[in-house]
Amino acid sequence: MPERTTVLYLDHSAIMSGGEIALYNLVCALDKSRFEPVVGLFTDGPLREKLEEAGVETHVIPLDPRVLHIRKDSLQVWGLCRCSVSLRHPAFVYRLYRFVKRRQPAIIHTNSLKADFLGGLAGRLAGVPVIWHIRDRIASDYMPAAAATLVRRAARYIPRFVIANSRATLASLITTGKPGRDAVVLLPETAAVVHSGLPPEAFHPPGSPNSYAQAAAVAHDGLPSEAYRRRRSSCGAIIGLVGRIAPWKGQHIFLEAASRVRARFPEARFMIVGAPLFGEHDYEQRVHQQCAELGLDEVVEFTGHRNDVPDLISQFTILVHASTVPEPFGQVVLEGMVAGKPVVATRGGGVPEIVVDGETGILVPMGDSTAMAEAIIRLLGDPERAQAMGEAGRQRALTEFTIDKTARQIEAVYDQILRTRRR
């Protein structure tokens, strides 16, 4: 058996958020006869546990919490410099460099912005080619403009190759206009778009022994309330929104749309799945207050954080995506399509690369609760069309968004880098 190529994956987080779930799915789908995945995390958490359960070699290389917990939406130039150059914490970059030299990977694949900078510097010091996997839009509506500029500049010097999770993400990294300080030139041989894919169990019918819902359903915080059980058994439609509670995720827009939908379909019920992750508790309180002011308390269920999201999605009639800022990709939209649900989603970022408007769902302008409500009403009023959209969406997911397709595309990038390095 030929010697396997070691690929070191680096991520600053161990929370099972979108990028970390995508990383877990990727390393599990990697061709283990050719590649040996090793994962380095900058903190401990559920991702480390799941990787070890899957038999993936995993290490925790602790990062100073003052850097670890800097949020991208609060970054200023100096804050990002602390992450990228680590002037206050040179010991971490040195420890990471020593780990790279000891483990001797052929490629370093970074999976988050902090890992891009810190892991990228360690890789450059160690002489190992670095791949940046960009899962965030590098734009001023997604992070401070100064931070976006610094990421673009660093992209010219640190990584050997850039993988973006959507065409929208890659476009946000490449500035237009005259070549200069902020211009990024990424040629076809140095950049690629690879959409995230879902594992095989995601495509089994919900409730089957191999279903994604069964695989994901671990102990969670509480069961649905008794009131919700009564609602669910008595109503004909459940319209659901999944995502962390945050202003840009648009829970307030969803509630405005729900109020209009209820006026037309009084029997409809609504579910908001998710919890604040990064200190957005004030916004969560405002959303609950808005729900009460709109008179929706009896028809809206706030589930909080759940680990059985696919099972909940399987109960939806329609899945709604309400982000007010363009999403880099839109993982939950894909999960709704996999479950065979028609999707109403905001038109922005990577979402139009997933949803075919009018075929697998309906795209509406961001921040437009009226258009969102009208789209939901059209689907509720035409069940046959809604079912056809759900079936078309599932077929599209089966064809275009599998983790095997994702893994093979990324392995092709590895092969390209290895050939270049041998030459």
Secondary structure in CASP SS format (residue, H / E / C, confidence):
PFRMAT SS
TARGET T0000
AUTHOR 0000-0000-0000
METHOD secondary structure of the structure
MODEL  1
M C 1.00
P C 1.00
E C 1.00
R C 1.00
T E 1.00
T E 1.00
V E 1.00
L E 1.00
Y E 1.00
L E 1.00
D E 1.00
H C 1.00
S C 1.00
A C 1.00
I C 1.00
M C 1.00
S C 1.00
G H 1.00
G H 1.00
E H 1.00
I H 1.00
A H 1.00
L H 1.00
Y H 1.00
N H 1.00
L H 1.00
V H 1.00
C H 1.00
A H 1.00
L C 1.00
D C 1.00
K C 1.00
S C 1.00
R C 1.00
F E 1.00
E E 1.00
P E 1.00
V E 1.00
V E 1.00
G E 1.00
L E 1.00
F C 1.00
T C 1.00
D C 1.00
G C 1.00
P H 1.00
L H 1.00
R H 1.00
E H 1.00
K H 1.00
L H 1.00
E H 1.00
E H 1.00
A C 1.00
G C 1.00
V C 1.00
E E 1.00
T E 1.00
H E 1.00
V E 1.00
I C 1.00
P C 1.00
L C 1.00
D C 1.00
P H 1.00
R H 1.00
V H 1.00
L H 1.00
H C 1.00
I C 1.00
R C 1.00
K H 1.00
D H 1.00
S H 1.00
L C 1.00
Q C 1.00
V H 1.00
W H 1.00
G H 1.00
L H 1.00
C H 1.00
R H 1.00
C H 1.00
S H 1.00
V C 1.00
S C 1.00
L C 1.00
R C 1.00
H C 1.00
P H 1.00
A H 1.00
F H 1.00
V H 1.00
Y H 1.00
R H 1.00
L H 1.00
Y H 1.00
R H 1.00
F H 1.00
V H 1.00
K H 1.00
R H 1.00
R H 1.00
Q C 1.00
P C 1.00
A C 1.00
I E 1.00
I E 1.00
H E 1.00
T E 1.00
N C 1.00
S C 1.00
L H 1.00
K H 1.00
A H 1.00
D H 1.00
F H 1.00
L H 1.00
G H 1.00
G H 1.00
L H 1.00
A H 1.00
G H 1.00
R H 1.00
L H 1.00
A H 1.00
G C 1.00
V C 1.00
P C 1.00
V E 1.00
I E 1.00
W E 1.00
H E 1.00
I E 1.00
R C 1.00
D C 1.00
R C 1.00
I C 1.00
A C 1.00
S C 1.00
D C 1.00
Y C 1.00
M C 1.00
P C 1.00
A H 1.00
A H 1.00
A H 1.00
A H 1.00
T H 1.00
L H 1.00
V H 1.00
R H 1.00
R H 1.00
A H 1.00
A H 1.00
R C 1.00
Y C 1.00
I C 1.00
P C 1.00
R C 1.00
F E 1.00
V E 1.00
I E 1.00
A E 1.00
N C 1.00
S C 1.00
R H 1.00
A H 1.00
T H 1.00
L H 1.00
A H 1.00
S H 1.00
L H 1.00
I C 1.00
T C 1.00
T C 1.00
G C 1.00
K C 1.00
P C 1.00
G C 1.00
R C 1.00
D C 1.00
A C 1.00
V C 1.00
V C 1.00
L C 1.00
L C 1.00
P C 1.00
E C 1.00
T C 1.00
A E 1.00
A E 1.00
V E 1.00
V C 1.00
H C 1.00
S C 1.00
G C 1.00
L E 1.00
P C 1.00
P H 1.00
E H 1.00
A H 1.00
F H 1.00
H C 1.00
P C 1.00
P C 1.00
G C 1.00
S C 1.00
P C 1.00
N C 1.00
S C 1.00
Y H 1.00
A H 1.00
Q H 1.00
A H 1.00
A H 1.00
A C 1.00
V C 1.00
A C 1.00
H C 1.00
D C 1.00
G C 1.00
L C 1.00
P C 1.00
S C 1.00
E H 1.00
A H 1.00
Y H 1.00
R H 1.00
R H 1.00
R H 1.00
R H 1.00
S H 1.00
S H 1.00
C C 1.00
G C 1.00
A C 1.00
I E 1.00
I E 1.00
G E 1.00
L E 1.00
V E 1.00
G C 1.00
R C 1.00
I C 1.00
A C 1.00
P H 1.00
W H 1.00
K H 1.00
G C 1.00
Q H 1.00
H H 1.00
I H 1.00
F H 1.00
L H 1.00
E H 1.00
A H 1.00
A H 1.00
S H 1.00
R H 1.00
V H 1.00
R H 1.00
A H 1.00
R H 1.00
F C 1.00
P C 1.00
E C 1.00
A C 1.00
R E 1.00
F E 1.00
M E 1.00
I E 1.00
V E 1.00
G C 1.00
A C 1.00
P C 1.00
L C 1.00
F C 1.00
G C 1.00
E C 1.00
H H 1.00
D H 1.00
Y H 1.00
E H 1.00
Q H 1.00
R H 1.00
V H 1.00
H H 1.00
Q H 1.00
Q H 1.00
C H 1.00
A H 1.00
E H 1.00
L C 1.00
G C 1.00
L C 1.00
D C 1.00
E C 1.00
V C 1.00
V E 1.00
E E 1.00
F E 1.00
T E 1.00
G E 1.00
H C 1.00
R C 1.00
N C 1.00
D C 1.00
V H 1.00
P H 1.00
D H 1.00
L H 1.00
I H 1.00
S H 1.00
Q C 1.00
F C 1.00
T C 1.00
I E 1.00
L E 1.00
V E 1.00
H E 1.00
A C 1.00
S C 1.00
T C 1.00
V C 1.00
P C 1.00
E C 1.00
P C 1.00
F C 1.00
G C 1.00
Q H 1.00
V H 1.00
V H 1.00
L H 1.00
E H 1.00
G H 1.00
M H 1.00
V H 1.00
A C 1.00
G C 1.00
K C 1.00
P C 1.00
V E 1.00
V E 1.00
A E 1.00
T E 1.00
R C 1.00
G C 1.00
G C 1.00
G C 1.00
V H 1.00
P H 1.00
E H 1.00
I C 1.00
V C 1.00
V C 1.00
D E 1.00
G C 1.00
E C 1.00
T C 1.00
G E 1.00
I E 1.00
L E 1.00
V E 1.00
P C 1.00
M C 1.00
G C 1.00
D C 1.00
S H 1.00
T H 1.00
A H 1.00
M H 1.00
A H 1.00
E H 1.00
A H 1.00
I H 1.00
I H 1.00
R H 1.00
L H 1.00
L H 1.00
G H 1.00
D C 1.00
P H 1.00
E H 1.00
R H 1.00
A H 1.00
Q H 1.00
A H 1.00
M H 1.00
G H 1.00
E H 1.00
A H 1.00
G H 1.00
R H 1.00
Q H 1.00
R H 1.00
A H 1.00
L H 1.00
T H 1.00
E H 1.00
F C 1.00
T E 1.00
I H 1.00
D H 1.00
K H 1.00
T H 1.00
A H 1.00
R H 1.00
Q H 1.00
I H 1.00
E H 1.00
A H 1.00
V H 1.00
Y H 1.00
D H 1.00
Q H 1.00
I H 1.00
L H 1.00
R H 1.00
T H 1.00
R H 1.00
R H 1.00
R C 1.00
END
